[in-house]
């Protein structure tokens, strides 16, 4: 059985590698053509577009590896069927369970490879791809709002610790490729959602340890003695009113700001969750929860990071029934075409459930797991059918 396992291992991995190379070549072509409109602008040359294409490759490996595993396994199983090798293996007492175990061992290697790309390589190259993308587009922050990028922070009495004093909203007009922020506005609200401070800074640079150095700062401080009344004597108007008794304006050449917001959180907030590791997604989701912001999209992305590599095993199990179909049931090319259609349908269903999960009340882990469960039932049904027939 060791010789047979090695034969399965080598045959399937060779076919998967070929399918993966073809799919990555197609993705690389799309990435390169997508960058051509900005080549020649802002010092962005063809070499930068090629580097961006290479930086995106690990993410694409993680995306297309399940489909490549499906196509490669179907090709191998179809070849075994066309040459009657699988028939001889079955006649030599190899059961369906043994064949599934051999295919599964190959699949585990691919699952580990998917985790390596998804958790170690892609998150480290994603910042480079983001910098190159910003460079080609004039270093303007990626945001769905014309006013720039927005994020939220909690104000605490001792910087990162202590009593919660209120909420701060960050507005960044531009994030440059070197990580420097331009045109920064900070809106500080107290615990009763009254605007206390409006700060404008021409630029901001992160100096480490949750500290930003703001430059050319103008600070508007809103105060009203009536609003300072707290406790049982405070009226409803005093608790929630925004009547301003005085506005004090201060200017600084530079000023320190201690905040939970870091360059990594800023980059995450404008990045595709698919480029983040599971650890980064967990940290950012906790940050959003603490600030009472929507987290469902990132929760789904977190669970997909865990479950999607396991889909490789499901799709390879779905390829196993093709070994039972002889040449008269369709040539190798037809079976590969069917495999491609199954792979595309899996990607579509996976994406569909991600959107359904954001819009519905389904738990995030169930949203991420459901496509794999559906195709696992399809694989088990197909194996049962070929065994009976």
Secondary structure in CASP SS format (residue, H / E / C, confidence):
PFRMAT SS
TARGET T0000
AUTHOR 0000-0000-0000
METHOD secondary structure of the structure
MODEL  1
X C 1.00
X H 1.00
X H 1.00
X H 1.00
X H 1.00
X H 1.00
X H 1.00
X H 1.00
X H 1.00
X H 1.00
X H 1.00
X H 1.00
X H 1.00
X H 1.00
X H 1.00
X H 1.00
X H 1.00
X H 1.00
X H 1.00
X H 1.00
X H 1.00
X H 1.00
X H 1.00
X H 1.00
X H 1.00
X H 1.00
X H 1.00
X H 1.00
X H 1.00
X H 1.00
X H 1.00
X H 1.00
X H 1.00
X H 1.00
X H 1.00
X H 1.00
X H 1.00
X H 1.00
X C 1.00
X C 1.00
X C 1.00
X C 1.00
X C 1.00
X C 1.00
X C 1.00
X H 1.00
X H 1.00
X H 1.00
X H 1.00
X H 1.00
X H 1.00
X H 1.00
X H 1.00
X H 1.00
X H 1.00
X H 1.00
X H 1.00
X H 1.00
X H 1.00
X H 1.00
X H 1.00
X H 1.00
X H 1.00
X H 1.00
X H 1.00
X H 1.00
X H 1.00
X H 1.00
X H 1.00
X H 1.00
X H 1.00
X H 1.00
X H 1.00
X H 1.00
X H 1.00
X H 1.00
X H 1.00
X H 1.00
X H 1.00
X H 1.00
X H 1.00
X H 1.00
X C 1.00
X C 1.00
X H 1.00
X H 1.00
X H 1.00
X H 1.00
X H 1.00
X H 1.00
X H 1.00
X C 1.00
X C 1.00
X C 1.00
X C 1.00
X H 1.00
X H 1.00
X H 1.00
X H 1.00
X H 1.00
X H 1.00
X H 1.00
X H 1.00
X H 1.00
X H 1.00
X H 1.00
X H 1.00
X H 1.00
X H 1.00
X H 1.00
X H 1.00
X H 1.00
X H 1.00
X H 1.00
X H 1.00
X H 1.00
X H 1.00
X H 1.00
X H 1.00
X H 1.00
X H 1.00
X H 1.00
X H 1.00
X H 1.00
X H 1.00
X H 1.00
X H 1.00
X H 1.00
X H 1.00
X H 1.00
X H 1.00
X H 1.00
X H 1.00
X H 1.00
X H 1.00
X H 1.00
X C 1.00
X C 1.00
X C 1.00
X C 1.00
X C 1.00
X C 1.00
X C 1.00
X C 1.00
X C 1.00
X C 1.00
X C 1.00
X C 1.00
X E 1.00
X E 1.00
X E 1.00
X E 1.00
X E 1.00
X E 1.00
X E 1.00
X E 1.00
X E 1.00
X E 1.00
X E 1.00
X C 1.00
X E 1.00
X E 1.00
X E 1.00
X E 1.00
X E 1.00
X E 1.00
X E 1.00
X E 1.00
X E 1.00
X E 1.00
X E 1.00
X E 1.00
X E 1.00
X E 1.00
X E 1.00
X C 1.00
X C 1.00
X C 1.00
X C 1.00
X C 1.00
X E 1.00
X E 1.00
X E 1.00
X E 1.00
X E 1.00
X E 1.00
X E 1.00
X E 1.00
X E 1.00
X E 1.00
X C 1.00
X C 1.00
X C 1.00
X C 1.00
X E 1.00
X E 1.00
X E 1.00
X E 1.00
X E 1.00
X E 1.00
X E 1.00
X E 1.00
X E 1.00
X E 1.00
X E 1.00
X E 1.00
X E 1.00
X E 1.00
X C 1.00
X C 1.00
X E 1.00
X E 1.00
X E 1.00
X E 1.00
X E 1.00
X E 1.00
X E 1.00
X E 1.00
X E 1.00
X E 1.00
X E 1.00
X E 1.00
X E 1.00
X C 1.00
X H 1.00
X H 1.00
X H 1.00
X H 1.00
X C 1.00
X C 1.00
X H 1.00
X H 1.00
X H 1.00
X C 1.00
X C 1.00
X H 1.00
X H 1.00
X H 1.00
X H 1.00
X H 1.00
X C 1.00
X C 1.00
X C 1.00
X C 1.00
X C 1.00
X E 1.00
X E 1.00
X E 1.00
X E 1.00
X E 1.00
X E 1.00
X E 1.00
X E 1.00
X E 1.00
X E 1.00
X E 1.00
X E 1.00
X E 1.00
X C 1.00
X C 1.00
X C 1.00
X C 1.00
X H 1.00
X H 1.00
X H 1.00
X H 1.00
X H 1.00
X H 1.00
X H 1.00
X C 1.00
X C 1.00
X C 1.00
X H 1.00
X H 1.00
X H 1.00
X C 1.00
X C 1.00
X H 1.00
X H 1.00
X H 1.00
X H 1.00
X H 1.00
X H 1.00
X H 1.00
X H 1.00
X H 1.00
X H 1.00
X H 1.00
X H 1.00
X H 1.00
X C 1.00
X C 1.00
X C 1.00
X C 1.00
X C 1.00
X H 1.00
X H 1.00
X H 1.00
X H 1.00
X H 1.00
X H 1.00
X H 1.00
X H 1.00
X H 1.00
X H 1.00
X H 1.00
X H 1.00
X H 1.00
X H 1.00
X H 1.00
X H 1.00
X H 1.00
X H 1.00
X H 1.00
X H 1.00
X H 1.00
X H 1.00
X H 1.00
X H 1.00
X H 1.00
X H 1.00
X H 1.00
X H 1.00
X H 1.00
X C 1.00
X C 1.00
X H 1.00
X H 1.00
X H 1.00
X C 1.00
X C 1.00
X H 1.00
X H 1.00
X H 1.00
X H 1.00
X H 1.00
X H 1.00
X H 1.00
X H 1.00
X H 1.00
X H 1.00
X H 1.00
X H 1.00
X H 1.00
X H 1.00
X H 1.00
X H 1.00
X H 1.00
X H 1.00
X H 1.00
X H 1.00
X H 1.00
X H 1.00
X H 1.00
X H 1.00
X H 1.00
X H 1.00
X H 1.00
X H 1.00
X C 1.00
X C 1.00
X C 1.00
X C 1.00
X H 1.00
X H 1.00
X H 1.00
X H 1.00
X H 1.00
X H 1.00
X H 1.00
X H 1.00
X H 1.00
X H 1.00
X H 1.00
X H 1.00
X H 1.00
X H 1.00
X H 1.00
X H 1.00
X H 1.00
X H 1.00
X H 1.00
X H 1.00
X H 1.00
X H 1.00
X H 1.00
X H 1.00
X H 1.00
X C 1.00
END
